[in-house]
Amino acid sequence: MEKPFTNISIEIYSDVICPWCYVGKRRLERALGQLRDRAQAQIDWRPFQLNPTMPLDGIDRTAYLKAKFGSLENFGRMKEQLLAAGEEDELPFAFDKIQRTPNTFAAHRLVWYAAQQGKQDQVVEALFCAYFLEGKNIGDVKTLVRVAGEAGLDRTETEHFLASDNGTVEVEGEEAVGRRLGIRGVPYFVFNGRISISGAQPPDIIVSAIQQAEKEI
């Protein structure tokens, strides 16, 4: 007997400067590709700042890496893992182009705004691309406006939004929910509000989680 077509709700807690979140996005897309004949996903991106105390103008990339990993050599080992994962998922990471680690709150506000315009996934993809493939400073408002325009949002309206406080309370609230869930790292996926997995898991693990979530509908 053919399985019925189902709708799956997927919440993804992530940060736009998290390379594993970009890998996780690709792996989720591959997993959903395997299920496209019997499942449709409603994806909502939720904010999770890895560096909530980051200065508004960000910090020098080299200084950040040394502070976070202890040395550039330590980061180099993780970079090799990421480059290998990126190659597998067709993500040509260009870490050497990144000159600044930004504060991501404005970017998360933009992601929230994009959801109101039906363009959230496109904007998330554009932000990941701008940062990891092009080395752009996505903490800069002009860069965010350009990225938004390339993703299909009106640039003038986006500029006005970013100049306001709109979305601030909502983003803070969504992030607080993630903290209450006990999330310590991202990406973090929640399927149908019941089944969750942490990390950029392989597509087959994601498929299994979705199937388990389907059973609990």
Contacts in CASP RR format, 6 or more apart in sequence:
PFRMAT RR
TARGET T0000
AUTHOR 0000-0000-0000
METHOD contacts of the structure
MODEL  1
MEKPFTNISIEIYSDVICPWCYVGKRRLERALGQLRDRAQAQIDWRPFQL
NPTMPLDGIDRTAYLKAKFGSLENFGRMKEQLLAAGEEDELPFAFDKIQR
TPNTFAAHRLVWYAAQQGKQDQVVEALFCAYFLEGKNIGDVKTLVRVAGE
AGLDRTETEHFLASDNGTVEVEGEEAVGRRLGIRGVPYFVFNGRISISGA
QPPDIIVSAIQQAEKEI
3 38 0 8 1.000
4 38 0 8 1.000
5 38 0 8 1.000
5 39 0 8 1.000
5 40 0 8 1.000
6 38 0 8 1.000
6 39 0 8 1.000
6 40 0 8 1.000
6 214 0 8 1.000
6 217 0 8 1.000
7 39 0 8 1.000
7 40 0 8 1.000
7 41 0 8 1.000
7 42 0 8 1.000
8 39 0 8 1.000
8 40 0 8 1.000
8 41 0 8 1.000
8 42 0 8 1.000
8 191 0 8 1.000
8 192 0 8 1.000
8 210 0 8 1.000
8 213 0 8 1.000
8 214 0 8 1.000
9 41 0 8 1.000
9 42 0 8 1.000
9 44 0 8 1.000
9 191 0 8 1.000
9 192 0 8 1.000
9 193 0 8 1.000
10 28 0 8 1.000
10 41 0 8 1.000
10 42 0 8 1.000
10 43 0 8 1.000
10 44 0 8 1.000
10 189 0 8 1.000
10 190 0 8 1.000
10 191 0 8 1.000
11 43 0 8 1.000
11 44 0 8 1.000
11 46 0 8 1.000
11 189 0 8 1.000
11 190 0 8 1.000
11 193 0 8 1.000
12 21 0 8 1.000
12 25 0 8 1.000
12 28 0 8 1.000
12 43 0 8 1.000
12 44 0 8 1.000
12 45 0 8 1.000
12 46 0 8 1.000
12 187 0 8 1.000
12 188 0 8 1.000
12 189 0 8 1.000
12 190 0 8 1.000
13 46 0 8 1.000
13 47 0 8 1.000
13 48 0 8 1.000
13 178 0 8 1.000
13 181 0 8 1.000
13 183 0 8 1.000
13 186 0 8 1.000
13 187 0 8 1.000
13 188 0 8 1.000
13 189 0 8 1.000
13 190 0 8 1.000
14 21 0 8 1.000
14 25 0 8 1.000
14 45 0 8 1.000
14 46 0 8 1.000
14 47 0 8 1.000
14 48 0 8 1.000
14 124 0 8 1.000
14 186 0 8 1.000
14 187 0 8 1.000
14 188 0 8 1.000
15 21 0 8 1.000
15 47 0 8 1.000
15 48 0 8 1.000
15 49 0 8 1.000
15 50 0 8 1.000
15 104 0 8 1.000
15 108 0 8 1.000
15 186 0 8 1.000
16 104 0 8 1.000
16 107 0 8 1.000
16 108 0 8 1.000
16 111 0 8 1.000
16 124 0 8 1.000
16 127 0 8 1.000
16 128 0 8 1.000
16 131 0 8 1.000
16 138 0 8 1.000
17 50 0 8 1.000
17 51 0 8 1.000
17 101 0 8 1.000
17 102 0 8 1.000
17 104 0 8 1.000
17 131 0 8 1.000
17 138 0 8 1.000
18 50 0 8 1.000
18 186 0 8 1.000
18 187 0 8 1.000
19 82 0 8 1.000
19 93 0 8 1.000
19 132 0 8 1.000
20 82 0 8 1.000
20 85 0 8 1.000
20 186 0 8 1.000
20 187 0 8 1.000
20 199 0 8 1.000
20 200 0 8 1.000
21 128 0 8 1.000
21 186 0 8 1.000
21 187 0 8 1.000
21 200 0 8 1.000
22 91 0 8 1.000
22 128 0 8 1.000
22 132 0 8 1.000
23 82 0 8 1.000
23 85 0 8 1.000
23 86 0 8 1.000
23 89 0 8 1.000
23 91 0 8 1.000
23 200 0 8 1.000
24 89 0 8 1.000
24 187 0 8 1.000
24 199 0 8 1.000
24 200 0 8 1.000
24 201 0 8 1.000
25 124 0 8 1.000
25 125 0 8 1.000
25 128 0 8 1.000
25 187 0 8 1.000
26 86 0 8 1.000
26 89 0 8 1.000
26 90 0 8 1.000
26 91 0 8 1.000
27 89 0 8 1.000
27 200 0 8 1.000
27 201 0 8 1.000
27 202 0 8 1.000
27 203 0 8 1.000
27 206 0 8 1.000
28 43 0 8 1.000
28 189 0 8 1.000
28 203 0 8 1.000
28 206 0 8 1.000
30 89 0 8 1.000
30 203 0 8 1.000
31 203 0 8 1.000
31 204 0 8 1.000
31 206 0 8 1.000
31 207 0 8 1.000
31 210 0 8 1.000
32 39 0 8 1.000
32 41 0 8 1.000
32 210 0 8 1.000
34 203 0 8 1.000
34 207 0 8 1.000
35 207 0 8 1.000
35 210 0 8 1.000
39 210 0 8 1.000
39 214 0 8 1.000
43 120 0 8 1.000
43 121 0 8 1.000
44 115 0 8 1.000
44 120 0 8 1.000
45 111 0 8 1.000
45 115 0 8 1.000
45 120 0 8 1.000
45 121 0 8 1.000
45 124 0 8 1.000
46 174 0 8 1.000
46 175 0 8 1.000
46 177 0 8 1.000
46 178 0 8 1.000
47 108 0 8 1.000
47 111 0 8 1.000
47 112 0 8 1.000
47 171 0 8 1.000
47 174 0 8 1.000
47 175 0 8 1.000
48 175 0 8 1.000
48 178 0 8 1.000
48 183 0 8 1.000
48 185 0 8 1.000
48 186 0 8 1.000
48 188 0 8 1.000
49 104 0 8 1.000
49 105 0 8 1.000
49 108 0 8 1.000
49 175 0 8 1.000
50 104 0 8 1.000
50 185 0 8 1.000
50 186 0 8 1.000
51 101 0 8 1.000
51 103 0 8 1.000
51 104 0 8 1.000
54 101 0 8 1.000
54 102 0 8 1.000
54 103 0 8 1.000
54 104 0 8 1.000
55 103 0 8 1.000
56 103 0 8 1.000
57 103 0 8 1.000
58 100 0 8 1.000
58 101 0 8 1.000
58 102 0 8 1.000
58 103 0 8 1.000
58 139 0 8 1.000
59 100 0 8 1.000
59 101 0 8 1.000
60 99 0 8 1.000
60 100 0 8 1.000
60 101 0 8 1.000
61 98 0 8 1.000
61 99 0 8 1.000
61 100 0 8 1.000
61 101 0 8 1.000
62 72 0 8 1.000
64 101 0 8 1.000
65 72 0 8 1.000
65 75 0 8 1.000
65 101 0 8 1.000
66 72 0 8 1.000
68 75 0 8 1.000
69 75 0 8 1.000
69 78 0 8 1.000
79 95 0 8 1.000
82 93 0 8 1.000
82 95 0 8 1.000
83 93 0 8 1.000
85 91 0 8 1.000
85 200 0 8 1.000
86 92 0 8 1.000
86 93 0 8 1.000
91 132 0 8 1.000
91 133 0 8 1.000
92 133 0 8 1.000
93 132 0 8 1.000
93 133 0 8 1.000
94 132 0 8 1.000
94 133 0 8 1.000
94 134 0 8 1.000
94 135 0 8 1.000
95 132 0 8 1.000
97 134 0 8 1.000
97 135 0 8 1.000
98 131 0 8 1.000
98 132 0 8 1.000
98 135 0 8 1.000
99 135 0 8 1.000
99 137 0 8 1.000
100 137 0 8 1.000
102 137 0 8 1.000
102 138 0 8 1.000
102 139 0 8 1.000
102 140 0 8 1.000
103 139 0 8 1.000
104 138 0 8 1.000
104 139 0 8 1.000
105 171 0 8 1.000
106 139 0 8 1.000
106 141 0 8 1.000
106 144 0 8 1.000
106 162 0 8 1.000
107 127 0 8 1.000
107 138 0 8 1.000
107 139 0 8 1.000
107 144 0 8 1.000
108 171 0 8 1.000
108 175 0 8 1.000
109 161 0 8 1.000
109 162 0 8 1.000
109 166 0 8 1.000
109 167 0 8 1.000
109 168 0 8 1.000
109 171 0 8 1.000
110 123 0 8 1.000
110 127 0 8 1.000
110 144 0 8 1.000
110 147 0 8 1.000
110 148 0 8 1.000
110 158 0 8 1.000
110 161 0 8 1.000
110 162 0 8 1.000
111 120 0 8 1.000
111 123 0 8 1.000
111 124 0 8 1.000
111 127 0 8 1.000
112 167 0 8 1.000
112 170 0 8 1.000
112 171 0 8 1.000
112 174 0 8 1.000
113 153 0 8 1.000
113 158 0 8 1.000
113 161 0 8 1.000
113 166 0 8 1.000
113 167 0 8 1.000
114 120 0 8 1.000
114 122 0 8 1.000
114 123 0 8 1.000
114 124 0 8 1.000
114 148 0 8 1.000
114 151 0 8 1.000
114 153 0 8 1.000
117 153 0 8 1.000
119 151 0 8 1.000
119 152 0 8 1.000
119 153 0 8 1.000
122 151 0 8 1.000
122 152 0 8 1.000
123 147 0 8 1.000
123 148 0 8 1.000
123 151 0 8 1.000
123 153 0 8 1.000
125 151 0 8 1.000
126 147 0 8 1.000
126 148 0 8 1.000
126 150 0 8 1.000
126 151 0 8 1.000
127 138 0 8 1.000
127 147 0 8 1.000
130 136 0 8 1.000
130 138 0 8 1.000
130 143 0 8 1.000
130 147 0 8 1.000
131 138 0 8 1.000
136 143 0 8 1.000
136 147 0 8 1.000
137 143 0 8 1.000
138 144 0 8 1.000
138 147 0 8 1.000
141 159 0 8 1.000
141 162 0 8 1.000
141 163 0 8 1.000
144 158 0 8 1.000
144 162 0 8 1.000
145 155 0 8 1.000
145 158 0 8 1.000
145 159 0 8 1.000
145 162 0 8 1.000
146 155 0 8 1.000
148 155 0 8 1.000
148 158 0 8 1.000
149 155 0 8 1.000
149 158 0 8 1.000
178 188 0 8 1.000
181 188 0 8 1.000
181 190 0 8 1.000
181 196 0 8 1.000
183 198 0 8 1.000
185 198 0 8 1.000
185 199 0 8 1.000
186 199 0 8 1.000
187 198 0 8 1.000
187 199 0 8 1.000
187 200 0 8 1.000
188 196 0 8 1.000
188 197 0 8 1.000
188 198 0 8 1.000
188 199 0 8 1.000
189 196 0 8 1.000
189 197 0 8 1.000
189 198 0 8 1.000
189 199 0 8 1.000
189 206 0 8 1.000
189 209 0 8 1.000
190 196 0 8 1.000
191 197 0 8 1.000
191 209 0 8 1.000
191 210 0 8 1.000
191 212 0 8 1.000
191 213 0 8 1.000
192 213 0 8 1.000
192 214 0 8 1.000
192 216 0 8 1.000
192 217 0 8 1.000
193 213 0 8 1.000
194 213 0 8 1.000
194 216 0 8 1.000
195 209 0 8 1.000
195 210 0 8 1.000
195 212 0 8 1.000
195 213 0 8 1.000
195 216 0 8 1.000
196 209 0 8 1.000
197 205 0 8 1.000
197 206 0 8 1.000
197 209 0 8 1.000
201 209 0 8 1.000
END
